[in-house]
Structure formats: C-alpha cells, structure tokens
Amino acid sequence: MDKKEEVERIFDRAKYEALAVICAEPRPTAVCDKPLPEWMDKEQLAEYWGLESTSGIISWTKRTEFPLPHSYMGDLLRFNRQKVDQWSEEEAVRKKLSRPKKDLQQKKRCHLSVAPPQGD
C-alpha cells in the first residue's frame, strides 16, 4: 500500500469515528421539536417565520391587495398556520413575477443614463 492510500485510509477511519461520537451525543431539544399550533398569535407567527419583530406581520394584515390572512377571536388577532403558509408561498410567487419587470426597467434606465462612447 502506498503512502497516499494509507493516508486516505487513516482519514476515512477518523471521519467515521468522529461521526460516531457526534451521533452518540444526545440531541438538545429544539424549538422546532414542539408541535406547531394550528392557530398562532403574532409573536408565535414571527417566531415560526424567523422574524425579529411583529411589525411586518401587522403591516401585511393591513394591505389592500393580498393581505395576510388573519382572524379575530374576540379581540385577539390569530393566524391559521395552513392559510399563512399558503399565503407566503403565493407571496413568493407574486414577488418573483414582479421582479423581472422592475429589473428590466432598471436596466433600461441605467442604459439610457450612460453617455455614448466618445470617438478617439
């Protein structure tokens, strides 16, 4: 066996031993291990979506076009997980479809603002 093969064998063995040690350690319980509630308040929704604040959530509920689906239970604002998941997927598609037009307009503006090349 040449030195290259021996080094590869040593590294492979070390890699598998390291993986075995990592897998043997107990996993800490994460927030995502909790069952997700069907109805969430704005703080729970912000945590679910990984947002730092709830201000975006409130502004999305007040939009005139494609507002974030929500319900009031008495005077408590609540969000149905399935409906907000569907809304977020649709919102991503809406954003994706609206971007190329803006990018194209921006490119046209940039192109028009560039001075024509000067002759030598």
Sequence and secondary structure as in RCSB ss.txt:
>XXXX:A:sequence
MDKKEEVERIFDRAKYEALAVICAEPRPTAVCDKPLPEWMDKEQLAEYWGLESTSGIISWTKRTEFPLPHSYMGD
LLRFNRQKVDQWSEEEAVRKKLSRPKKDLQQKKRCHLSVAPPQGD
>XXXX:A:secstr
  HHHHHHHHHHHHHHHHHHHHHHS     GGGS   SEE HHHHHHHHT S SHHHHHHHT SSS    EEETT
EEEEEHHHHHHHHHHHHHHHHHHHHHHHHHHHHHHHHHS      
